[in-house]
Amino acid sequence: IVIAAHNYKKHFGSLSSLNIGDEIILTDTSKNTHEYSVARIEVLNPTDVEKVQNSGYDLVLYTCTYGGKTRVTLFCNRISNRS
């Protein structure tokens, strides 16, 4: 799963404050929760599409850095499934 959002406070504005090992809980439209752990953090160029699409990670989250020239990218592995 790859999710991109603006770096506004109500979107992914706090993404850059997360660290390796932090947990992320994703709730789907059926109210099922899926838990992930941040495995890698990288700042990428907007043209680094291949690194995002074919990362091998279960979840990739990314947003623009301030100024918009690069992207804060979190690569995450799934650690559990909650319903």
N, C-alpha and C positions, 0 to 999 in steps of 0.2 A: 504494500500500500504506500503510495506517495501522496502526501498532502502539502500543499503550498498555501500560504495565507499572507496577508499584509502584516507588516510589523507594528500595526496599531496596537494599543494597549489591550483592547478587547479581542484581538485576533492572536497573532504569534509574537506580540511585543516582548514577552518574557522568555522567549525561546533561548536567547543568548545567555540567560542566567542559569540555565540547566547545566548539569555536570555529568560526566560519565558515571553510570551507576544509578542515576536518578530514575524514578519510576514515572511512567506516563500511563494514564488510564484513558482508553478510547471507548466511548459509548456509541453503539451503532443505532440505527433507526428503530430496531426492535427492543431497545433498552438493554441489550447484552453488553457487558463490559469486557474489554480485552486489555490485559496488562502487558506493558513493554518496559524494557530497561534500556537506557541510553548506553550504547556500546562504543560509539565513535562520534566525535564532533569535528567538523571541518568547515572552513570558509572556502567556498567555491566561486568560480566565475559563472556568470549567467549562461555561458556556452557549454558548461560541463554537464550536459544532459545525460550522456552515457554513464557517468559516475552515479547519477541519481537513479536512472531507470534500471540499471543492471548491477546494483550494488550487492545483491545477495542478502540484504537485510529484510526483515519482516515489515518494518515500518521506516519510512524516511519522512522527516518533517523539515521544511525549509521556508525561509523568509529572507527578505532583503536586509542587508545591513543598513545602518543609517547612511544616507547618501545614495543608496541603491546600486552601487557599483559591483558588489559581491553578495553572496548568499550564505547565511549561517545555516548549516545543514547538520541535522542530527540523524544518525543511523542507529536504529533500535532493533532489539531482538525480543520476540514474544516470550513472556515468562509464565503466563497462566491465562485461563479463560474463566470469567465469572459471569453468572447469569442473574 
